[in-house]
């Protein structure tokens, strides 16, 4: 797998502890099994709630020691085994040529018919996405380190200057759209960071409201969002601002189970990506709102939206998570939401005035330090 150099010789093999070297090791392991007449098999850490461990000291989710084997000669495993190796080959080729591909690109690169069959290696992108997550477990490398990126789905504004691919970018001078956060933020360098905190919100529409009101300028902060659940690029950027620049991270979401889950993922890590909590979780993140207390204080009850059966089931599930079940304040919030039988969106604050959230709600809560930690 070594590449030829310009003189017709061969370059050195990839470093064994690097992403490419680890991919080579997977291939050699499978090849050795075949040579010895064994069933090609790979061992994977189980990625499910049953194997997720909450560390109270670090306040992060991690994976336990449960593993499972995936064998090519097991009918139930064969296709997933092939998908993992196919995506590994794609990642290795990307690293070899120094190019990056999107998740969608990888799906189409892997989507081919197995010779002499009518079966495709992958039929849906969810299959190639899961194979990429398998590779993260097998190599200990993030998908970004494997040169695979997701779509850009986040915006940020603030008094910050970064260097990205040789370009100097000022987050305070990018018009109404702000800086579009890429999937991979490892290579950016912070040249100037002038802010007291970072305010992250789940809704792009709320970010647009705050950006138009120049909230980041008036309050000397950074505002950031992605639509719905935060992307890995957003989470990693937040973590870098927290660890490298010691900025507090405040989270603003709807008063519903899904908004609180967004906060939970930022703070503790996600169940599906527990193996990457060290790179993504931010243990000192604090929840700013919207809380059930805010609903009463600002008389937002008339904007209640009834909780669905799915909402209630999610609420019950979260209340029993290890990282929430002994947290008195969160249990109180869960009970208040369940008692009301309803949820409230951030935008309901606009009923108090279009700039109420910028001029009153957020400044007051931050000044009074009304967070849930």
MARKOLKE-773745 format. One record per residue: residue in one letter; z, x, y of N, C-alpha, C in turn. Coordinates in steps of 0.02 Angstrom, whole numbers, plus 50000, padded with zeros to 5 digits. Each point is the difference from the previous one (the first is absolute). Layout:
N
AZXYZXYZXY...
END
This chain:
373
X500005004149940500004995950060500005004350063X499955006649992499975004350059499324999250033X499975000750066499374999350037499665006850008X499334999949998499635006250010500015002050074X500055006550014499975002350069499285001850018X499905002250062499325001350023499665005649962X500385004549970499715005749964499864998349928X500124993849981499874997949932500585001049953X500565002650026500595000949958500424993750000X500645000549988500444994249999500605001150044X500194994850034500605000450041500614999649955X500575001450030500624999449961500134992749984X500364999049945500184993249980500464997050053X500024993450006500464996850048500715002049985X500415000350052500705001649990500314994949954X500365002249948500274995249952500494995050028X500335001850057500484995450029499704995750056X499355000850011499654996050051499694993849968X499784995250041499704993849973499425001349952X499545004550019499425001449957500235003249935X500475004750004500255003349940500334995149952X500364995250027500334995049958499504995349967X499464998650035499474995949970499675003849943X499885006550011499725004249946500465000049940X500655000450012500495000249945499984993549959X499894994450033499944993649964499395000349953X499445002350028499395000549960500085004749941X500325005750012500095004949946500474997349946X500514996250022500474997049952499644995249953X499584995750029499624995149960499505003649955X499665005150027499515003849961500345003449940X500595002850011500365003349946500194995149945X500214994050018500164995049951499404998349957X499414999450031499394998449964499835005649952X500065006250022499855005849958500445000249938X500624997850009500485000249945499984993749958X499514995650014499924994049959500514994650014X500335000550057500514995050018499694994650044X500344994450004499794994650044500135002150072X499505000150043500115001850071500514995350031X500545002850027500554996050025500275003050065X500184995750047500345002350060500654996150007X500505003350027500664996950009500104998450074X500194993750013500094997750069500704997250011X500265001350059500634996950019499894992550010X500454995949973499944992750007500094998150073X499514996350028500034997950070500134992450003X500634998249992500204993050004500734999750023X500224994150019500684999250025500525002449949X499854999349936500475002049948500135007550000X499555003950031500085007350002500095002650071X500184995550046500145002150068500755000850010X500205005550028500715001750009500155000550075X500544996850023500205000650070500545005250006X499885005250040500485005450011500404998350062X500644998549992500424998050056500115005750049X499985006249976500115005850044499425001050048X499394999849973499415001150042499734993550029X500244994349974499764993450020499244999449990X499775002549944499294999649983499914997749928X499434996849989499824998249932499685006049966X500095000549935499695005249961499824997349932X499655003949960499824997849933500495002849950X500124996149947500455002249947499635004449950X500295000749940499725004649951499604996549945X499864993550008499604996449950499275002250005X499715001449944499295001949998499644995849947X499354999950005499594996749950499395004349986X499734999549940499415003849981499384995650005X499465003150022499354996550002499525003949956X499794996949946499595003449950499284997350000X499525004549995499304998049999499834995949938X500325001549944499854996549937500414993649991X500384998250050500354993550000499574995150039X499774994749965499544995250032500284997350066X500664998950002500314997250060500025005050058X499945006549983500075005250051499345003350019X499494999349957499405004150006499674999750069X499924993950026499644999450064500395003150057X500664998850002500415002850053500015007749995X500025002549938499985007249989499375002950030X499434996749985499365002450025499974999550076X500274994750029500004999150072500385005750034X500585001849972500405005450029499625006650000X499685001649944499625006349996499384999850045X499684994250005499414999450043500195001350073X500554996950022500215000950070500255007150010X500305003149949500225007050005499395004550012X499464998649964499385003950009499724999250070X500034993950026499754998750068500425003850051X500674999749992500455003550046499875007649998X499905002649940499875007249993499355001950035X499494995849994499365001550034500084999750076X500404995450025500124999650072500365006350025X500495002249963500375006150019499545006149997X499555000249950499555005749993499545000850060X499754994350026499525000450055500324999050069X500674998950000500354999350063499834993750039X499854994649964499844993650032500524994849982X500044994750043500464994549989499624993649984X500314995649962499704993649983500524994550011X499764994150016500444994250007500164997149932X500504995749997500164996649937499394996149975X499634997050047499414996149982499455004649974X499925005950030499515004949976500155001849927X500635001449986500195002149932499854994449951X500124993950019499844994349957499265000149981X499565000850049499294999949985499785006349962X500335005650012499845006149963500194999449927X500534996149987500244999149930499664994249965X499704995550039499704994049970499325001649970X500015001649937499385001349963500094997349929X499454998649968500034997249932500085005749949X500464999149954500105005049947499375000149956X499715005949988499385000449961500044996349933X499464996549983499934996349937500464994049995X500264997850058500424994050001499794995750060X500314994350006499914995750059500654999850040X500435005049989500665000350031500005004950058X500264997950058500075004450057500665003849996X500015006050027500635003850004500514996050041X499784997550057500424995550040499584994050022X500324994350005499664994050025500264997950068X500645001550014500314998150063500335006150032X500064999950066500315005750034500735000949981X500334994549983500715000749980500075004849941X499495000449957500035004549942499975007350022X499545001650044499965007050023500605001850043X500254995150039500605001250041500605001849955X500084996349945500565001449955499915006849966X499385001849985499875006649970500195005550048X499884998950064500185005050051500765000750002X500364994449996500745000349998500245003749938X499654999149944500165003849939499955007450014X499475002050034499895007150015500555002850045X500254995950046500555002250043500615001749957X500124995949950500565001249954499865006349959X499405000649973499845005649955499985006750036X499775000050062499925006450036500565001450049X500394994950018500515001050051499695000950069X499384997950008499645000650063499844993050026X500014999250066499814993650029499254999149997X499774993850006499284998949998499655003650057X500355000750058499715003650055499895007449982X500475002949961499925006949978499455000749949X499814994449969499434999949953499354998350037X500034999950067499424998650043499754992849995X500464995449986499834992949998500404996350053X499664996650044500324996750057499904992449998X500474996550030499934992850008499694998450067X499864993650013499724998150065500515000850055X499755000850062500445000450058500244992950016X500654999050002500264993350013500645000350041X499975003550056500605000550041499825002450070X500434998250049499895002150069500655002850028X499935004850047500595003050030499845001750073X500514999650043499945002050070500665002950022X499985004650046500615003150026499835006450036X500525003050028499915006250037500025005949951X499475000549961499965005149947499305003150001X499975006649990499375003449993499995003549933X499464998949961499945003249935499355003949997X499975004649953499375003449984499784997749931X499394997649996499734997449937499305002749990X499905004149949499355002949985499715003750060X500455003450038499785003950057499954996250065X500084993449998499974995950060500704998450026X500085000450065500634998050032499964992650016X500494996249976500004992750008500644997850034X499934996550056500574997550039500084992649985X500554998349966500124993049981500104995450060X500105002850059500124995950060499354998350036X499445002649976499374999250037499434997949954X500124994949958499504997849953499824992650007X500094997450060499804993250013500404994849963X499714994049992500374994349972500125000649925X499615004249966500065000449927500495005149975X500205004850043500455005349978499655004749951X500395004549971499735004649950500004996649932X499435000349966499944997049933500295004949949X500534998149967500375004549954499605001049936X499835006249983499635001249938500444999649938X499685000049943500384999949937500395006449989X499705005550020500315006649990500215002950067X500655000850010500265002650064500335006849990X499895003149943500325006449986499755005650045X499374999850019499705005650036500094999650076X500254994450026500074999650072500605004350023X499945002750060500535004050029500244996750064X500654999050007500284997150060500065005450054X499644999050056500025004750055500504997950054X500104993550007500474997450048500264993349976X500654999249998500314993649982500544998450050X499884995150042500494997950050500174992749988X500554998749964500204993249983500724999949977X500334994450011500694999249978500054997049930X499494996249981500004996849934499304997649983X499914997849938499384996949978500144992849982X499594995450026500054992949982499414998349956X500154998349937499474998049953500034992549990X499414996750002499974992849989499484998449948X500124994649963499554998349945499344997050024X499984997250061499414996350021499625003550056X499345000749989499575003250050500004996050065X500044993449995499994995750060500615001450044X500575001449970500615001550038499925006950033X499715004749963499875006750029499554999450061X499494995849995499544999150057500374997150060X500474995349988500394997250054500405005550035X500355004149961500425005350028499585005450034X499425001449972499575005150029499724997650068X499804993850003499754997250063500545000050053X500624998849979500575000050046500255007150016X499675005049970500205007050008500745001149983X500224996749947500695000649978500185007349985X499545003649968500135006949981500125004550061X499654998450056500075003950061500664998250036X500144993650005500614997850035500635002149964X499974999949933500605001549960500015007149971X499495004050016499955006849974500085000249925X499544996649966500034999749927499295000449972X499954999749935499364999649964499964993349966X499444996550006499924993749965499475000849946X500134997349942499565000949942499984993749958X499434998649970499954994249956499465001049948X500034996049948499434998849955500054992649982X499454997249979500004992849987500324998649933X500604997050000500354998649938500385006149974X499985000949934500365005649970499735006650027X500455004650017499795006350030499605004249950X499495003450026499595004449959500385006549988X499765003849952500325006449985499925004950058X499434999750035499915004350058500504998450055X500114993650011500504997850050500695002349979X500184998949937500675001849976500115007550006X499505003949984500075007350003500055002350073X499624996850045500045001850071500694998450027X500274994249982500674998250021500515005049974X499925001949937500485004849971499965006750036X499415002250017499935006450036500324999750069X499914994450035500314999350066500774999849993X500244997249945500724999649989500295006949982X499685003449954500285006349975499855005950046X499395000350027499815005850040500224999550073X500074993750024500184999150071500634995950010X500334998449945500664996750002499994993550041X499454996349995499954993750036500254994249957X500434995850029500214993949963499404995549989X499984996649943499464995349984500294993049998X499764995550043500234993150001499434995549974X500184995149960499504995849967500064992850025X499434997250019499964993150025499534996049955X500284994949966499594995949955500184992650010X499614995749967500174992949998500674999149965X500334994550016500624998249966499824996249937X499775003749950499834997049935500085005349945X499994998049937500125004949946499485005650000X499394998650019499475005049997500085005150056X500234997850058500125004750055500575004749983X500534997349970500575004249980499795004949946X499544997949957499775004549947499615005950031X499624998650053499645005450035500505005250025X500554997850029500545004550021500275003849940X500124996549946500295003049940499565005749973X499354998950000499535005149976500025006250044X500034998950065500035005750046500645004049990X500554996649990500655003449996500145003149932X499884996249947500195002249934499425002549956X499394998150019499435001449957499804993749963X499415000049971499774994149963500075001149925X500044994549964500085000349928499395003349968X499404998050023499395002649969499885007450017X500295002350056499915007050020500675003750003X500454998249955500665003249999499945007549988X499465002049966499905007249987499835003950063X499874996550055499825003350063500504998850055X500594997849983500504998350051500175005950045X500015006149973500165005850041499495001050057X499374998149987499485000850051499944993950046X500274994249979499874993950038500624996450026X500555000249964500604996250021500345003450060X500304995850043500355002450060500694996950000X500495003549975500664997049988500374997850062X499835002850059500374997950060499624994850042X499514996749969499664994450034500504994450011X499954996650058500454994450014499604993750017X500254994449977499674993650010500214997050067X499504998650042500134997450067499984992450002X499554997149965499934992750001499334998049972X499874993649997500384994350026500534998149948X500634998850022500544998149955500144992550006X500394997549954500214993050003500444998850061X500375005150021500414999450060499564999250062X499435003550001499534999350056499734992950005X499884997149942499734993149999500474995350037X500655000849986500504995750033500085001950074X500045006550014500125002350069499454997950047X499385000649977499434998550044499704993049986X500384996149962499824993049986499284999349975X499885003449945499334999949970499954995249941X500524996049989500014995549943499414995249999X499764998150059499444995250002499355003249975X500025006649989499405003449974500075001849925X500504996949968500105001249929499374998349960X499875004149949499484998749951500354999649932X499924994749965500374999049938499845005449949X500535002649967499915004949948499674996849939X499515003449972499674997549939500415002049939X499814997449943500335002049937499915007549989X499425002650019499865007249992500455004150047X500104997550061500455003350047500715000249973X500234994449974500694999549974500115004649941X499495000449956500045004449942500045007350022X499615001850052500015006850026500675001650032X500284995150035500655000850032500545001349948X499994996249947500495000849946499935006849966X499385002049990499875006549968500275005750042X499864999850065500245005450044500765000350005X500314994150001500734999850005500335003549941X499645000649945500285003249940499785007249990X499595002650046499825007149996500635004250009X500035005749965500595004350004500145002250072X499475001150039500105002550068500174994550050X500014993749978500204994550044500614996249975X500135000149935500504995449972500715001450024X500155006250020500675001550024500025001050076X499464998250033499955000850073500204993450032X500604999850029500304993850026499564996650053X499745003850046499614997050054499344997149976X499675003649954499384997249974500134993849958X500545000149962500174994049961500134994150046X500305001350058500124994650048499344997350028X499545004650014499354998050026499624995849947X500035002249938499664996349947500284992949994X500664999450004500334993449993499814995550059X499985002850061499814996050058499284997549995X499565004349976499304998049992499934994549947X500365001049945499984995149946500294993450022X500545000350038500324993850026499534996250046X499645003750042499524996850046499404997449962X499845003349944499424997949960499355001250038X500025004650047499425001050043499965007250024X499405001850024499875006650027499744999350071X500015005650037499775000050070499585006250013X499434999150033499555005650015500205003450065X499825006450006500145003850061499704996450061X499394997549991499644997050057500344993850028X500484997249964500364994250027500375001850064X500145006550009500345002350062499564998750062X499354999349989499544998650056500134993250031X500364995749964500164993450028500475000850060X500335005850005500455001450057499635003250058X499365001449990499605003450051499585005349967X499395001050024499545004549967500255007249996X500395002250050500265006849999500755000249984X500274994549975500724999849984500205005449950X499585001149950500165005049949500055007050030X499575001550049499985006650031500545000850054X500094994650038500455000550059500734998749984X500134995949949500694997849987500235001649929X499664997149951500245000249931500105007249975X499485004150000500065006849974500455004550041X499935000150067500455004350039500744998449990X500164993449997500704998049991500275002149931X499614998849948500235001749933500095007649991X499545003850028500045007249994500585002850041X500084997350060500565002350043500674998549968X500074994349967500624998049969500075002849928X499485003749978500015003049933500114994749946X499664994550006500064994549952499535001049941X500175004749958499595001749942500364998149936X499624999449947500284999749932499805006549966X500485003849979499865006749972500014999849924
END
